């Protein structure tokens, strides 16, 4: 019997789980309690906050891959050796998309 090949959603959920674990481990401003609160409502709120943050980080990683690698390859940026990249977070650099307009 062959092992089923996981679809892209499985990779996304593994990545999401890893990012959520890292967010909890880093606990940037000390907002999260590990182990979680004994109150289930507070615990659910913390889980939701961590999930939403992890979702945003995971989504940005996929967006960055698409914009930098795929769009860059379609435009021939790597072939031309151009340092310009379509990255929405690099506002104000000399290679910023909006500075070209």
Secondary structure, 3 states (H helix, E strand, C coil): CCCCCCCHHHHHHHHHHHHHHHHHHHCCCCCCCCCCCCCHHHHHHHHHHHHHHHHHHHHHHHHHHHHHHHHHHHHCHHHHCCCCCCCCCCCCCCCCCHHHC
